[in-house]
Amino acid sequence: MLKIVSLNLNGIRSAAAKGMFEWLAGQSADVVCLQELKAQLPDLTDAMRAPAGLQGWFHCAEKKGYSGVGIYARRPPLRVVEGIGNAEFDAEGRYLRADWETLSVISLYLPSGSSSPERQEAKFRFMDFFYPQLDALRREGREIVVCGDWNIAHKEIDLKNWKSNRKNSGFLPEERAWLTRVIDELGWVDVYRRLYPEAGGEAYTWWSNRGQAWAKNVGWRIDYQLATPGIAAKAVAAGVYKEQRFSDHAPLTVDYDW
């Protein structure tokens, strides 16, 4: 069995203080994809670099306290690739790929456009650049799992207040159509949704810190494991862990019979 966890930390030091690493020690995860480290390599303690029998690889943003992705793995990968080959976004630390013999796992942090129109334009630039890369990944002939914070709720079932968010970043028609193309045209599989096509509130992975969003489960499903069809078909169970809060996101775990 292969267990893959994805979690946007909203700061690795903050998540550590909230007990994330104690939780992780009990998960027996094989691969853990992290997003939004908000740290530089010198900020990471030994326990953050190699927790609970895992070893870590990281792609930090140049800007301090911002973005950054990481991958923990029980078995060291044969190759690690930092960045997508785009200077603007590679400076923000948004993509890290680990390759094993027949499997690759990618930690992805797609930009958010919610803070300003300029950031929404940056998000669209990333999507335009990344789509052909997703196409190329599918053509490699390998089994690949792209884990991460995609910052897009795909369908109405994927967020509580979909009617009032139709003009907001994360649920814009252009963003949703792009994700539909990734799935329907490129052939990537939304693993959680394949397993649980009717799941609503239990599938949410992010909650605003405003108001009572967490208490009332007014959430969004924006964290995904998108996989190539071969390994997607091996997924046997998935879940979102909500018993503790390490971040404004919750960990998404998928078990693959691999």
URCOR-V869059 format. One record per residue. N is the residue number from 0. RES is the residue in three letters. PSI is psi in degrees with one decimal (none if undefined). NEAR is the number of other ideal C-beta (glycine too) atoms within 10 Angstrom. D_LAST is the distance of its C-alpha to the last C-alpha in Angstrom with 1 decimal. Layout:
n->[N & N]
res->[RES & RES]
psi->[PSI & PSI]
near->[NEAR & NEAR]
d_last->[D_LAST & D_LAST]
This chain:
n->[0 & 1 & 2 & 3 & 4 & 5 & 6 & 7 & 8 & 9 & 10 & 11 & 12 & 13 & 14 & 15 & 16 & 17 & 18 & 19 & 20 & 21 & 22 & 23 & 24 & 25 & 26 & 27 & 28 & 29 & 30 & 31 & 32 & 33 & 34 & 35 & 36 & 37 & 38 & 39 & 40 & 41 & 42 & 43 & 44 & 45 & 46 & 47 & 48 & 49 & 50 & 51 & 52 & 53 & 54 & 55 & 56 & 57 & 58 & 59 & 60 & 61 & 62 & 63 & 64 & 65 & 66 & 67 & 68 & 69 & 70 & 71 & 72 & 73 & 74 & 75 & 76 & 77 & 78 & 79 & 80 & 81 & 82 & 83 & 84 & 85 & 86 & 87 & 88 & 89 & 90 & 91 & 92 & 93 & 94 & 95 & 96 & 97 & 98 & 99 & 100 & 101 & 102 & 103 & 104 & 105 & 106 & 107 & 108 & 109 & 110 & 111 & 112 & 113 & 114 & 115 & 116 & 117 & 118 & 119 & 120 & 121 & 122 & 123 & 124 & 125 & 126 & 127 & 128 & 129 & 130 & 131 & 132 & 133 & 134 & 135 & 136 & 137 & 138 & 139 & 140 & 141 & 142 & 143 & 144 & 145 & 146 & 147 & 148 & 149 & 150 & 151 & 152 & 153 & 154 & 155 & 156 & 157 & 158 & 159 & 160 & 161 & 162 & 163 & 164 & 165 & 166 & 167 & 168 & 169 & 170 & 171 & 172 & 173 & 174 & 175 & 176 & 177 & 178 & 179 & 180 & 181 & 182 & 183 & 184 & 185 & 186 & 187 & 188 & 189 & 190 & 191 & 192 & 193 & 194 & 195 & 196 & 197 & 198 & 199 & 200 & 201 & 202 & 203 & 204 & 205 & 206 & 207 & 208 & 209 & 210 & 211 & 212 & 213 & 214 & 215 & 216 & 217 & 218 & 219 & 220 & 221 & 222 & 223 & 224 & 225 & 226 & 227 & 228 & 229 & 230 & 231 & 232 & 233 & 234 & 235 & 236 & 237 & 238 & 239 & 240 & 241 & 242 & 243 & 244 & 245 & 246 & 247 & 248 & 249 & 250 & 251 & 252 & 253 & 254 & 255 & 256 & 257]
res->[MET & LEU & LYS & ILE & VAL & SER & LEU & ASN & LEU & ASN & GLY & ILE & ARG & SER & ALA & ALA & ALA & LYS & GLY & MET & PHE & GLU & TRP & LEU & ALA & GLY & GLN & SER & ALA & ASP & VAL & VAL & CYS & LEU & GLN & GLU & LEU & LYS & ALA & GLN & LEU & PRO & ASP & LEU & THR & ASP & ALA & MET & ARG & ALA & PRO & ALA & GLY & LEU & GLN & GLY & TRP & PHE & HIS & CYS & ALA & GLU & LYS & LYS & GLY & TYR & SER & GLY & VAL & GLY & ILE & TYR & ALA & ARG & ARG & PRO & PRO & LEU & ARG & VAL & VAL & GLU & GLY & ILE & GLY & ASN & ALA & GLU & PHE & ASP & ALA & GLU & GLY & ARG & TYR & LEU & ARG & ALA & ASP & TRP & GLU & THR & LEU & SER & VAL & ILE & SER & LEU & TYR & LEU & PRO & SER & GLY & SER & SER & SER & PRO & GLU & ARG & GLN & GLU & ALA & LYS & PHE & ARG & PHE & MET & ASP & PHE & PHE & TYR & PRO & GLN & LEU & ASP & ALA & LEU & ARG & ARG & GLU & GLY & ARG & GLU & ILE & VAL & VAL & CYS & GLY & ASP & TRP & ASN & ILE & ALA & HIS & LYS & GLU & ILE & ASP & LEU & LYS & ASN & TRP & LYS & SER & ASN & ARG & LYS & ASN & SER & GLY & PHE & LEU & PRO & GLU & GLU & ARG & ALA & TRP & LEU & THR & ARG & VAL & ILE & ASP & GLU & LEU & GLY & TRP & VAL & ASP & VAL & TYR & ARG & ARG & LEU & TYR & PRO & GLU & ALA & GLY & GLY & GLU & ALA & TYR & THR & TRP & TRP & SER & ASN & ARG & GLY & GLN & ALA & TRP & ALA & LYS & ASN & VAL & GLY & TRP & ARG & ILE & ASP & TYR & GLN & LEU & ALA & THR & PRO & GLY & ILE & ALA & ALA & LYS & ALA & VAL & ALA & ALA & GLY & VAL & TYR & LYS & GLU & GLN & ARG & PHE & SER & ASP & HIS & ALA & PRO & LEU & THR & VAL & ASP & TYR & ASP & TRP]
psi->[139.2 & 120.7 & 120.6 & 129.2 & 140.0 & 135.2 & 125.7 & 117.8 & -23.6 & 44.5 & 112.1 & -34.4 & -37.8 & -45.4 & -37.8 & -41.5 & -22.0 & 7.4 & 13.2 & -41.2 & -31.3 & -42.2 & -45.6 & -34.8 & -24.7 & 6.5 & -18.1 & 39.1 & 145.4 & -37.0 & 135.8 & 122.6 & 127.8 & 144.7 & 156.3 & 59.6 & -39.0 & 42.6 & 157.4 & 164.5 & -42.6 & -17.9 & -15.2 & 128.5 & 168.2 & -37.1 & -30.3 & -29.6 & -31.0 & 74.6 & 142.5 & 49.7 & 9.4 & 158.7 & 143.1 & 148.0 & 143.2 & 147.5 & 99.1 & 153.8 & 152.8 & -35.0 & 129.6 & 143.2 & 28.1 & 138.5 & -144.7 & 141.3 & 161.1 & 163.4 & 127.0 & 141.6 & 143.3 & -35.2 & 125.6 & 136.7 & 160.6 & -26.0 & 142.6 & 132.0 & 123.4 & 126.3 & 163.8 & 6.6 & 26.0 & 116.3 & -41.4 & -47.2 & -26.9 & -28.6 & -17.5 & -3.8 & 67.3 & -1.8 & 126.9 & 128.2 & 135.0 & 130.4 & 132.0 & -166.7 & -53.9 & 5.8 & 140.8 & 142.6 & 133.1 & 133.7 & 122.0 & 136.0 & 93.8 & 138.7 & 149.0 & 144.3 & 11.4 & -18.8 & -25.4 & 160.1 & -33.1 & -39.7 & -30.6 & -40.0 & -38.3 & -38.8 & -44.4 & -38.3 & -42.1 & -46.6 & -42.6 & -40.0 & -36.3 & -24.8 & -52.0 & -25.9 & -39.5 & -36.6 & -45.9 & -38.6 & -42.1 & -30.2 & -5.5 & -23.1 & 8.6 & 163.5 & 128.7 & 138.5 & 121.0 & 107.3 & 143.6 & -175.0 & 102.9 & -11.4 & 30.9 & 124.5 & 119.4 & -50.1 & 171.8 & -33.2 & -14.9 & 4.1 & 153.9 & -56.4 & 65.4 & -33.4 & -40.8 & -4.1 & 10.3 & -19.6 & 14.2 & 147.7 & 136.9 & -19.5 & 23.7 & 147.8 & -39.0 & -38.1 & -45.1 & -40.1 & -38.2 & -45.2 & -35.5 & -42.3 & -40.4 & -40.0 & -50.5 & -36.3 & -40.7 & -19.6 & 15.4 & 146.8 & 127.5 & 99.4 & -46.4 & -45.5 & -31.8 & -40.3 & -37.8 & 76.0 & -21.3 & 0.6 & 130.8 & -104.5 & -30.1 & -13.2 & -11.3 & 144.3 & -5.4 & 142.5 & 135.0 & 148.1 & -3.0 & 146.9 & -141.6 & 36.0 & -46.9 & -48.5 & -35.4 & 3.8 & 43.6 & 81.4 & -179.0 & 145.5 & 101.0 & -1.3 & 127.5 & 156.6 & 105.6 & 128.7 & 157.3 & 154.4 & -34.7 & -52.5 & -28.1 & -37.1 & -16.7 & -4.9 & 129.1 & -21.9 & 152.9 & 155.4 & 156.0 & 122.5 & 120.9 & 10.5 & -30.4 & 159.1 & 117.1 & -13.2 & -179.5 & -5.6 & 162.9 & 150.0 & 136.1 & 119.9 & 135.3 & 133.6 & 126.4 & 134.5 & 76.8 & none]
near->[11 & 18 & 17 & 26 & 21 & 26 & 28 & 27 & 26 & 19 & 18 & 25 & 16 & 15 & 25 & 19 & 11 & 17 & 12 & 22 & 17 & 13 & 18 & 21 & 13 & 8 & 15 & 11 & 22 & 19 & 23 & 26 & 30 & 27 & 29 & 28 & 30 & 22 & 24 & 17 & 11 & 6 & 15 & 19 & 12 & 7 & 10 & 21 & 15 & 13 & 19 & 17 & 10 & 19 & 14 & 16 & 19 & 23 & 24 & 23 & 22 & 12 & 13 & 10 & 13 & 16 & 22 & 29 & 31 & 24 & 23 & 25 & 20 & 15 & 11 & 10 & 19 & 10 & 9 & 15 & 16 & 14 & 17 & 17 & 10 & 16 & 7 & 12 & 22 & 16 & 14 & 22 & 27 & 27 & 25 & 27 & 23 & 22 & 17 & 16 & 7 & 11 & 21 & 21 & 27 & 22 & 30 & 23 & 27 & 22 & 23 & 18 & 23 & 13 & 10 & 10 & 9 & 9 & 14 & 20 & 12 & 17 & 22 & 16 & 14 & 22 & 22 & 10 & 14 & 21 & 15 & 10 & 13 & 21 & 15 & 10 & 18 & 16 & 9 & 11 & 9 & 16 & 20 & 21 & 28 & 24 & 28 & 27 & 29 & 24 & 24 & 25 & 26 & 21 & 14 & 13 & 15 & 25 & 25 & 19 & 13 & 14 & 9 & 10 & 16 & 12 & 8 & 14 & 19 & 21 & 23 & 19 & 9 & 11 & 22 & 18 & 10 & 19 & 21 & 12 & 15 & 24 & 17 & 9 & 11 & 17 & 13 & 24 & 20 & 21 & 24 & 23 & 20 & 15 & 16 & 14 & 9 & 7 & 16 & 15 & 14 & 12 & 21 & 25 & 26 & 22 & 23 & 13 & 8 & 7 & 10 & 10 & 18 & 17 & 8 & 11 & 14 & 17 & 27 & 24 & 27 & 23 & 25 & 30 & 25 & 24 & 26 & 22 & 13 & 15 & 25 & 21 & 14 & 17 & 22 & 11 & 13 & 20 & 16 & 19 & 16 & 15 & 6 & 12 & 15 & 25 & 21 & 17 & 25 & 23 & 24 & 26 & 20 & 25 & 18 & 23 & 11 & 17]
d_last->[5.4 & 5.6 & 9.1 & 11.1 & 14.8 & 17.5 & 21.2 & 24.5 & 26.6 & 30.0 & 30.9 & 28.9 & 32.1 & 32.8 & 29.3 & 29.7 & 33.1 & 31.6 & 29.2 & 25.9 & 25.1 & 26.0 & 23.6 & 20.8 & 21.4 & 20.5 & 17.2 & 14.9 & 13.3 & 11.2 & 12.7 & 15.9 & 17.7 & 21.4 & 24.2 & 28.0 & 28.4 & 32.2 & 32.7 & 33.4 & 31.9 & 35.1 & 34.6 & 31.3 & 31.8 & 29.9 & 28.1 & 27.0 & 25.9 & 23.8 & 23.2 & 21.6 & 20.0 & 18.8 & 20.5 & 21.7 & 22.5 & 24.9 & 26.8 & 29.9 & 32.5 & 35.9 & 37.6 & 37.6 & 36.1 & 34.3 & 30.8 & 28.3 & 24.5 & 22.3 & 18.8 & 18.0 & 15.2 & 14.7 & 14.4 & 17.0 & 16.2 & 18.0 & 19.8 & 20.8 & 22.9 & 25.3 & 26.8 & 27.0 & 30.2 & 32.5 & 35.1 & 35.8 & 32.3 & 31.1 & 34.0 & 32.5 & 29.1 & 26.8 & 23.9 & 21.7 & 18.9 & 16.6 & 15.2 & 12.9 & 12.8 & 10.8 & 9.9 & 12.8 & 13.4 & 16.9 & 19.1 & 21.9 & 25.2 & 27.1 & 30.8 & 32.6 & 35.8 & 37.3 & 39.7 & 41.9 & 42.4 & 41.9 & 38.4 & 37.6 & 38.8 & 36.5 & 33.6 & 34.5 & 34.9 & 31.4 & 30.0 & 32.2 & 31.0 & 27.3 & 27.0 & 27.5 & 25.0 & 22.3 & 23.5 & 23.3 & 19.7 & 18.8 & 20.7 & 19.0 & 16.6 & 13.7 & 10.7 & 12.3 & 12.4 & 16.1 & 16.7 & 20.2 & 23.6 & 24.5 & 27.9 & 28.0 & 28.0 & 27.1 & 28.9 & 31.6 & 29.2 & 27.6 & 30.7 & 33.5 & 36.6 & 35.6 & 39.2 & 40.7 & 38.0 & 38.3 & 40.3 & 38.3 & 35.8 & 32.3 & 33.3 & 35.5 & 35.5 & 34.7 & 31.7 & 30.3 & 31.1 & 29.3 & 26.0 & 26.6 & 27.0 & 23.8 & 21.9 & 24.2 & 25.5 & 22.8 & 19.9 & 17.9 & 16.3 & 17.3 & 14.2 & 16.4 & 19.1 & 17.0 & 16.0 & 19.6 & 22.1 & 25.1 & 24.3 & 27.3 & 28.4 & 25.4 & 23.4 & 25.8 & 24.7 & 28.2 & 31.7 & 34.9 & 36.9 & 40.0 & 41.5 & 39.6 & 36.4 & 34.0 & 36.3 & 36.6 & 32.9 & 34.3 & 31.1 & 29.0 & 25.4 & 25.1 & 21.8 & 18.8 & 15.3 & 15.9 & 13.1 & 13.2 & 13.0 & 10.0 & 7.4 & 10.0 & 9.9 & 6.5 & 8.4 & 9.9 & 12.4 & 14.3 & 17.6 & 20.5 & 22.0 & 25.8 & 27.3 & 28.4 & 29.3 & 28.4 & 29.2 & 30.4 & 26.7 & 24.2 & 20.6 & 17.9 & 14.6 & 11.5 & 8.7 & 5.3 & 3.8 & 0.0]
